[in-house]
């Protein structure tokens, strides 16, 4: 394998950012397409475990989660213009901070993608067949593996069309939940320790869980060099996603209440049932299946591209295409041993630390290379680390293990190759 060649730095032309200069991608289609990568298990299932931590503080946790999301969006977008090509945060971190941090960032990304695959597939199965969710989840994983292997990937037009369909269904859910009064309270006070009790001390870990709902923005930011107005598109994308999540969160909280929402595997459908809108259940099921299947396709594609960059850099053995097998295979294991909520927590633990590396590397860009102030990356670094450290100890231990293995994988790969060449 050829040695890794450092990427030639490019200074993006920021002249037309705020003037709406001509470009190949406009603001509205870009935002809609970006939402397609974000409206998945984090929205259809992630609100439940987050509510279990904070109760009615859920909307506040969503706002907190949007802060590291927008900061990481800005950092990723800035670096994509300087280091164009596949690999995302792995390449940015390697080019700016060095090979060792790059390996760790890449390992955290792949582990997070595998957990995300389990969450998406598990959410798909839960909405399709709540009583037997595992089989549909495994079938989806196999279908996505086959589709990615055959090169069958959704075009931007298809992504935008499916996203509009999902948004229309979400609007129906919100309208139904607000149009019909919620069931009267039972008057029973839940005992201490019941999931869903109001607890502001759980805001940071709940924000970590909900940070997962914003993942997928790299589908937009890694192409920011071709955006017409990146300094407009990026904040608008996060703001629209946050607005959508807040509307859905308020709606399901209103109908289910925090304790019932906290234990729901299919919160949007349960909210419709509580609102006496059960005839809409099939529509919500289809929307959940579309959103999670689309998200899984994009997750596997992202893992494949990052693994390809890591293989080219000598930090992964074998062909880059083995990444899709790893992501899907690890996702299948996650489906079998854990539900969507646990998979979301693990993915949401790896993600902040991965974006901590991305923000740290963005701090080193020169003024000419960035559209956002350096303090954006500094603040993003601090917030992602803070949120990541509040996640459950078991997930932190797994993330630490991924960090150690990722750091050692590169030298081990190089040593094996050296022995094989003799």
Number of C-alpha atoms within 10 A of each C-alpha: 9 7 8 13 8 11 13 10 13 13 16 19 13 17 9 13 18 12 10 14 11 12 13 7 14 16 18 12 15 22 21 22 25 28 29 29 27 27 27 32 30 29 23 29 28 29 31 32 26 31 33 26 28 27 26 22 21 30 24 16 25 27 18 20 27 20 18 29 24 21 26 31 29 27 32 27 28 25 34 26 25 19 22 19 14 19 22 26 28 26 30 27 29 23 18 19 17 13 18 18 21 28 28 27 31 32 28 29 27 29 26 29 28 31 30 34 35 36 34 35 34 34 34 34 27 24 27 20 15 13 9 12 20 22 15 19 28 23 14 24 27 15 14 24 22 13 14 18 14 9 10 12 16 15 10 15 12 14 21 21 14 20 24 16 15 24 18 13 19 22 15 15 26 21 14 19 27 16 11 15 13 19 13 7 7 6 6 6 7 11 8 7 8 13 23 25 22 18 16 16 11 19 25 25 25 32 30 30 33 30 30 28 30 28 25 21 26 21 20 24 27 24 18 26 23 17 25 22 22 27 18 14 23 24 17 16 25 23 15 14 21 19 14 18 24 16 18 23 23 17 23 28 26 21 25 23 21 24 20 19 29 25 17 19 23 23 24 31 24 20 28 25 17 19 22 16 16 15 10 16 18 13 17 24 22 17 25 31 25 20 29 30 24 24 25 29 23 23 25 25 23 24 28 24 19 23 28 22 22 25 21 19 22 21 28 25 19 14 11 19 17 15 24 25 18 18 27 28 19 19 26 26 14 22 28 16 11 15 19 28 25 20 26 29 28 27 30 29 34 29 27 30 25 29 29 27 28 31 31 21 27 32 21 15 17 11 11 10 19 23 19 16 14 19 12 18 29 18 18 30 27 15 23 27 18 17 24 26 17 17 22 13 11 11 19 17 12 15 24 15 13 22 23 14 16 24 21 15 20 21 15 15 16 15 11 11 14 10 8 8 6 5
